[in-house]
Amino acid sequence: MLCNLVVENYALISKLEIDFKKGLTIITGETGAGKSILLGALSLILGKRADASALYDKNKKCIVEGTFEIAQYGLQEFFQERELEYDDQTIIRREVAASGKSRAFINDLPVNLELLTDLGLRLIDIHSQHQNLNLADNLFQLKIMDSYARNQALLSQYKQQYQQFREVEKQYQQLSDEATRSKADLDYYQFQFNQLEEAKLVEGEQEELEFELEKLTHAEEIKTGLFTVAASLQGDGESALQRVKDSASVINRIAKFLHGHENLASRMDSVYIEMKDIAREVDLLNSQLTHDPDRQAYINERLALIYNLEQKHHVGTLAELIAIRDQLNDKVNTINAYDFNLEALSKRLADEEKALKELASALTAAREKVTAPFEKRIVEMLREVGIPNAGFAIQLDTLENFTQHGKDNIQFLFTANKNMPPQNIARIASGGELSRLMLCVKSLMSDASGLPTIIFDEIDTGVSGEIAERVGNIINRMAGKMQIINITHLPQVASKGEYHYLVYKTDEDKATVTRMKLLTPEERHLEIAKMLSGEEITKAALENARALLGS
């Protein structure tokens, strides 16, 4: 519950500190005194967007700090999962700079607004007048039913399964779309791959063929050259090889006289041996080289195929062509695997849908189970707050598709008139009726929600007299189970509180400021009397106020 609230430099508040207790706290004050300002400040520590225009002094930062007693609300796991420091007395602080930038803290640890809002939803429900219109919203009605049925765990399980189902459904749709697009290109990819596959391309083949073609093309020229070399080295007559041999013999005879040049003989022998080896290799090459028109034609044809494929695929090497062939093979295999993958994904989607359907059915059953008791209690409470001919019904319809809340559509139907069938709230309920209906709903929800605090901002709008007394009784009963802070203009409701704060404005030297004080029993007596009679407090008003307060 909310134990303490400190507000500095916000709207008409220079500095304000308020302590709150268990039970029912009443806040009253004239219109414009600043009650809504107080709620605005409180909303900041619950995650509302900050606005620098709301600063009292534009040169200073605004600070709103709330202290909450949370020991009995099971929030340890919430703090642990979000790596927050847990304390039974948790402090939430929001600072808004003059620039409009804000910072938020939970137990002095900086947090983002999403986390602040997440925690705030577990601590306080602020009900303002415009929220009565939510009663006509189907999702809000569904939330009410789930709260009353205590479906939180089941709904959480369903939502998790719903997300899994939607994710698999998305994967299946994407794969199906890819398969449809890709299959349109399958014939093209297959043809391209087959053409490259049938070419039986081999790494390095192009260079080898080009070299061989070059040799075959110049075969006659090469043979002529080789023959000339062979004839020069060892042909008939005085060949080069014979001359070197003769020279080597001469050197060997005179070697003993060639002091310092004895190696000339061995060198000449080496030259002779090398030239003789060259002569044999030239003969061998000459004998092996033949003009082969068929082989040359084959190579020309093979290279023409490779060149055409390279040109077609806009590449310059055989290696790049082979890479394209492999890529096309992967594409064809992937497309051919779509059917298998789609079948597997379809089975998984069916399993996810089956599990989701079971959870949706469980949610529907849980909602149906509490429908009749909920309708009965609402009608009883509506009669208690002055709508004696009230009729209330819940229409539960099954939707065609799953939503993140199940497969149910809920409509609250209401009538305030005898012998009139209940109709959609949005079309029939007046403002005062909506306020009382919302109070009845909140009262039932308070039993199930486990929420520490509810703040009512004039939920009693549109009622007066005896009905206001009954409204106050309901709010008072709620305060026996949780902390209720009720902003009201009705003396009958205000008299039900255990604590009574007055919000008022006062003029200081430089500006008007909003203040708030806890009333003493006598001050409270006077305030209730003033609410009954206006500025001029009459004796009758004082007696009536005393009667309302039971004193």
N, C-alpha and C positions, 0 to 999 in steps of 0.2 A: 504494500500500500504506500501511498504518498505520505511522507512524514514531514517534509519541510520543502518550501519553495522560496528561492531567492531570485529576485528580478532587479536588474540594474540597467538604467539608461534605455528603457523600452517605452516607446509611445509617450504617454503622460506620466510614466512611472520613473521617478529619479532613482529611488531605491526602496525596495519592499521585501520584507521577509515574513513568511507566514508558516506557522506550525499547524499540521493537520492531525486528527486523531481517527481512531476507528469509528464505525457507526455513521450517523447522518450529520453532515455539516451543511448548514444553510448559508448561502451568500445572497444578500439583498443590496439594493441601492437604487437610486433614481436612474432613469434612462439617461445614458450618456455619461454616467459616473465612471465607467471604466471596467465593467464586468467582462465585456468582450475582450478588452485589452489583456486582462488577466489570462483568459483562455488562449489568446494569441501568443502570449509569452510562453505559456505551458506547451503549446503546440511546437514551439521551436525545439524543445528537448525531446519531442516525439518524432522529429524528422521533417517538419515542415520547412519549405524553402525560406531562406532568409532574405530580407529586403532592407537595405540601408536607410530607406526613407522612413522606417519605423523607429529610428534612433531618436531618443529624447534630446541628447546633445550630440550634434553631428561630428564633433571633434573627439568623441570618446567611443570606446567599444561598448557594445551591449553584452551583458552576461546574464544567462538564465541557468540556474542550477537547481536540480531536484534531488532530494534524498529519498530513497525508496527502501522499505523494509520488505525483503523478498524471501526470507528464510523458509516460509511454508508453502512456496509455490513451485518447487521442483525445477528450478532454472539452472541448477549446477551443470547439467549436460549441455544446455544451450551455451553457457559461458565456455565450457571446455572445448566444444566443437569449434568455436570461433576464436579460440586462443585468447580469451579475455580473463582477467583476474577476477575471480568470484569473491564477493563479500556479502554477508547477510544484509548489511546496510550498503546498498549500491548508490553511487553518486553519478548522475548524468549531468554533464555541463555543455552548454553551447555558447560560443563566443562569436559575435558578429562585429567585424571591423567597420570603420567609417566608409571603407571602399566597397562594402557589400560582401566581401569574402568572409566565410565563416569556418569555424573549426568545431568539431564535436569530440567529446571525451566520455568514456565510460570507465569509472574508477581511475581517472587520470590517464587512461590509455587512448590515444587518438584513434577515432573510428570514422568510417564514411557514413553518409546519410542513410544508405540502404540498411546498414546494420543497426543504426539508431532507430529507424522506423520499425525494423523487425523486432527489436526488444520492446519498443513502445507499445506495439500491438499486444504484447503479453502482459503489460502493466496497467494500461488505462484505456478505457473506451470513452471518448468525448462525444456526447450526443448533442448536436446543435439542432435548431429548429428545422433547418432545411433537410436534415437527414430523414425526417418523417416521410419525405417523398420517396426514399429508398424502399419503402414498403411496397411500392408498385413495381419494383424491379425484381424480375424472376430470379436472378442470381442471388440477390440479397435474401429473398424468400427461401431459396435453397440452402443458403448458409444458416439461416435461422433453424430450419428443420434438422440440418446435420448437427448443429450445436445441441439442440434439444434431444436428439437421438444419441448423442455422444458418439458420433461417427468419425471423430477425428483420426483415430488410428486406421480404421477401414478406408477412409477417404485418402489418407496419406499413401496407403498401400495401393489403392486404385490409381492415384495420380502418377505414382512411380511406374506402374504397369502401363498406364496410358502413354507416358513418355517413351517407354520401350517400344510399344506398339507403333507409335507414330514414327519413331526413328527407323524401325524395320520397314514400315510402309514407305517411308521416304527413300530408303535404300532400294527397295524393290522397284519403285516408280522410276528412279534414276537409272537403274540397270535396264529396266524395260525400255525406257526412252533411248538409252545408248544402243541397246540391241536392235531396236527398230531403225535407228539412223545407220548403224554399222552394217546391218544386213542388206541395206540398199546399196552399200558399196562392196559387198562381199564378192560379187562376180568380177568386179573390176580388180580388186586386190588379188583374187585367185588367178585371174588371167595374167596379171603382171608377174605374180610369183611363179606360175607355171612356166612362163616364157624364160625367166631367169634360171629356174631349176633345170629345165630341159637343156639349157646352154651348158650345163655341167662345168661351171666356172671353177678354175683352180688358181689359188694364190700364186703369183709370179709367172703365170703362164704367158701373159701378154708379152713381157720382156723377152722371154725365151723364144717365142715364136717370131717376134720382130727381128731378133738376132739371126735366127735360122733363115728367115726369108731373105735377109740381107746377103747371107752367104750363098744361098741358092741363086739369087738374082745375078750375082757376080761370079758364078762358078767358072765360066770359060776364062774370064780374066784372071782368076786366082790360079787355075791350072796352068795357064800360059806362064804366069810369073814363077810358079813353083818349078816348072820344067826348065825355065831359063836359069834359075838358081842352081838346080841339080846339075845341069850341063856345065855351068861355070865351076862348080865344086869338083865334079868327078867325071866330066864327059871325056870323050875320046880326045887324044892329043895331050897337049901340055895344060892340064887342068890346074885350078888353084890348089886343090888338095895335094896333087903330085909335087907342085912347086914347094909347098910348105914342108912336105916330107923330105924332099931333096935338101932343102935349107936346114932342116933339123939334123940331117946326116952330116952335113958340112960342119955345123956348129959342134956337134958331138966329137968330130975328129980334132978340132983345134981347141977344144975347151981347156985342155991342160996348159995351153999357152996364154989363156985369157985371165991372168991374175986379177982378182977382184970382180970378175964377171962370170964366175963359174955357173951361176944359175941361169944363164942364157940358154943352155942346152935343155934344162928341165922345162923352162918356159916354152921353148919351141915344141917340145914334146906335148905339152899341155894344149897348145894352140892346135896342133895336129889332131889330137884326140877330140877336142871340142868341135873342130870343123868336120871331122869324120862323123861325129854324132849328129851334127846339124844336117849333114848330107843324108844320113839314114832317115831322120825325121821328115825331111822334105820329101823323100821318096815315098814314105808311108802316107803323108798327107795327100800327096798327088794321087796315090793309088786309091785312097779312100774317097776322095772327092769325085762325085759324079753329078752330072746334070740330070735332075729328077723332076720332070714337068708335072707329074701327078702330085708329088709331095708339095711342090711349089703352089699348085692350084689349091690343094687342101688348106695350106697355111693362109693363102690369100682369102679363101672363103671363111676360115675360122676367125681371122683378124677382122674381116668385114663385119661379122656378126658381133664381135666384141665392141668394135667402134660404133656400130649402129645402136647397141644397147646403152653404151656410155652417152651417146648423143641424146638418146631418148630420155634418159634419166638425169641429164644435165650434170654429169660427173666427168672427171678427167682420168680416173685410174680404175683398174680392175678391182682393187681393194674396196673402193667406195661402192662399186657395183655389187660386190658380194655382201657388203654391209646392208645395202638396200634390200637385197634378196632375203637376208635374215630378218630384217624388220617386217617385210611383207609376210613372211612366214609366221612371225609372232602375231601380227594383226589377224591373219586368217585363223590361227589357232584360238585367239581370244574370242573372235566372233563365233566360231564353232562351239566354244565353251559356254556361250551365253545361255543357251537352252538348259544346260546342266545347272549352271549357277542360279538361273531364274527358278528352276524347279526346286532347288534346295532352299532358296530364299522364300519361295511361295509356301513351302511346308513350315518354315520357321514363322512366317507371318500368320499362318493359320493357327499355330500353337499359341502365339502371342495374343491373337484375337480371342481364342478360346479362354485363355486365362483372364483376359480383360472382361469378357462377357460374364464370367462367373463372379468377378468382383462387382461388376455393374449390377448384376442381379442381386447380390448381397446388399448393396447400397439401397436398391429399390425396396427390397424386403424390409430393411431397417427403417426406411422412411415411411413405408406403409404401416408398419407396426405402431409407430407413434402418432400417426395422423389423427385417429379418432380421439385419443387422450388429449392431444394438443388442441384440437378443435373445441373439445368440451371445456378445457381450462380457460381458453381464451373467451369463450362465451360467458362463462361464470364471472370472469374478471371484468368483462365489458359491462355486464349488468351491475357489478359492484361500483363501477365508475360512472353510472348514470345513463347507460344505454339499455334499458330494460327489454327492448324487443330485438336486441342484437342477434344477428345470425352470422356465423362464420364457418366457412368450409375451405378445404384444401383440395384443389383439383390436380391430380397427379397423372400426367400423360407420358407415354413412352416416345422418345425421339427415334428417328430412323437411324441416325448416326451417333457414334460415341462423341462425347465432349469431355473436357478435362474434369467435369463434375459428375460424370455418369451418363446414363441415357434417359434421365428424367427431366421433364419440364414441369415446374410447379407454378400454380397460380393461387394466390390468396383471394377468396371471394368473400364479400362482406355486405351486410345490409343492416340498417339501423331501424328499419320499419317493419311492422307486423305484417304478416302474410305477403311479404316481398321476398322472392328468392335472392340469395346472395349473388352479387355480381362482382366483376373485376374491380378491385380497390381503386385503380386509377380513374375509373369512370364515375364512381358513386360516393366515395368518402369525402366529407368536408374536412377543413383544416383541424377543427377541434376533435373530430372523430379520429382523424389520423393520429393526433397527439396521444389520445387515450389508448388507441389500439397499439401504438408503438410502445407505450409504457407497459401495457400488458405483455407484449412480446419480450421486451427487455427483462421484465420480471421473471418470466419463465426461463429465459436464456441465462439469467444470473445463477439459477440453480445448477445449470449444467456446464457453464463455461469455465468456472474456476478462476475468473478474472479478478484481480485484486481490487480494482477501483473502476467505478463508473461516474462520470461527470455529466449531469443533466443540465443543459442550458435551456431553461424555460420549456421543458417538455410538457408543462401544465398549461401551455397557451390555449386559450379558447374555452376554458372551464372556469367556474366560479361557484361560490356558495357551498352547498352540501356536496356537490361533485368534487370541488377542490379538496374538501375534507377527506373524501374517499381516495382521491389521488394521493394525498399526503400519507394516508394509511398504507397504501401499497408501497410507496417509496420507503416508508419507515420499516416495513417488513423486509424489504430488500436489504436495508442497512444492517439487519441482524445477521446477514451472511457475508457481507462485504462492505468495503468503504464506499459510501455514496457522498458525493459533493453536488449539491443541488442549487442552481441559480434560479431564483423565482421572484415573481412579483405578487404572489398570492399569500396573504397572511395565514390562511388555513394550512397551507403547505409549510410555510416558514416556521410555524409553531411546532412542527413535528421534530425539528432538529435537536440534536444534543448540543451542538455548537452553532453559534450564529455570528457570521462576519458581516460587517457593513462596509461596502465600497463607497467612497465619497471623493469629491474633488475639493481642493482648497487652493486659494490663490496665494502664491508666495511673491517675493520681490520681483522676480523676473518672468515667472510663468505660472501657469495652472498645472497642478500635479494631482495624480490619483493616489489615494491612500486607502488603507484597509485596516480595520481593527476588529478584534474579538470583543463582542458585546458582553457586558456584565448582565446578570439577571434583570436589574432595573432598566438598563439601557435597552435590553431586548424587549421588555414590556412596552417601553415607549415606542420602539421601532415598529412593533406589531400594530400598536394603536395608530401610528402614523400611516401604516400601510392600509389600515381600515378606513381612516377618515380624511387623510390628506395632511397638509401642513398644519392646519389647526386641529389639534388633538382634543376631541370631546370626551366628556365623562363617560358617555356610552361606549365610545371606542376603547377607552381604558378598561372598562369592565369586560367588554367583549374580548379584548386582548388577554385579560387575566383568565377568562374562561377558556380561551383557546390553549393557553399555556398550562392550564390545570393548576393555577396557583391562586 
